[in-house]
Amino acid sequence: MAHGQVNVRPNLTAIDRDMNFGHFNLVHETKKLSMTSVGRAGSRPRLTIFLIVFALSALAASHRGASAEASYPNKSVRIVLPFAAGGVADTTARIIAEKLGDKLGQRFYVENQAGAGGIAAARTVIASAPDGYTLALLSNGTAVSVSLFKKLPFDPLRDFEPISSLGFFDFIFATGAHSEFRTLADFIAAARNKPGALNVGTINIGSTQNLSAELFKTSAGIDFTIIPHRGTPEVQISLLQGDIALMIDSYASMKGNLDDAKFRALASSGPVRSKSTPDIATVQEGGVANYDVVSWNALFAPAGTPPEIVNKLNGALQDILADADVKKRLIELGIEARASTPQEISARLKSDVDKWQKVIEKAGIQKQ
């Protein structure tokens, strides 16, 4: 062997074999550089060794990513919810958790951490290792919180890794069964004739339902009084007692009273009729152009979660949410099961942050 020559061929042969299985051809190029320059007088063996080490490191990283995806999950996975048990988001999460467990071979379970505008649940997930074993269910309410609170201890666009949407759902505008209003147009006409006289019930200030009422007011160019309540049961009691003329809430929350003909649905909030309530006209059909409120739930992971794990979860959710049984179970709750790419749900979150910021500012709602 000539002075200064480094024999790298034996170490490269096995690596070349690995590279031919679809990783990349960096080692092949490294070998060419080493064999054409190392044997010449004045060559630089240190450069050659550096290139080889670099190639080996890249290959090792590639194998680590593939290994993480192949072995994930190897223990139970928790999904943290910022809502109490029993609601639409909770039911959705439990259906999806069951199916993820069946598909990926490990238990997925729901942990409810309600209250504080979702801050407690978000903190739990953000503080967890970005290894795919703690996930977060975020919603349209997360976008609202960004605009509603003066300062959040987290940034959902920075601190979470998007995985996929789970489902989308409209809100229903309903009156009591004995109301004089037969259509949404009837309500709008009455509100124009008596500005501020009609009461509309929602849950707490800053909720998506509450902001939907604010958006309805400005979009329709009418005035009415929005009456916030502590929860959905209180809103429904107010409607049954005639204390409010209209309520806005999810289809699932009022399905029983709609089925029993105690409530009358006047409109749904989406841009097109919902697949769960095809007989209910939209707010736009009721005469309010461009009105569009569709809430959603989605699965996120802590920022820094390996893309291989995110992609594996996304692929599983694509299959699960296309399943006929899952679609049926969710549509009965008024939810359209629909998966997305990580990029799509990230863009939706950002768009909704911008949208609700404008509604909150226009309504003059004070930040909390």
Secondary structure, DSSP 8 states (H G I E B T S, - for coil): --TT----HHHHHHHHHHHTTTS-SHHHHHHHHHHHHTTSTT--HHHHHHHHHHHHHHHHHHHHHHHHHHH--SS-EEEEESS-TTSHHHHHHHHHHHHHHHHHSS-EEEEE---GGGHHHHHHHHTS-SSSSEEEEEEHHHHHHHHHSS--SS-HHHHEEEEEEEEEE-EEEEEETT-S--SHHHHHHHHHHSTTTSEEEESSTTSHHHHHHHHHHHHHT---EEEE-SSHHHHHHHHHHTS-SEEEEEHHHHHHHHHTTSEEEEEESSSS--SS-TTS-BTTTTT-TT----EEEEEEEETT--HHHHHHHHHHHHHHHT-HHHHHHHHTTT-EE----HHHHHHHHHHHHHHHHHHHHHHT----
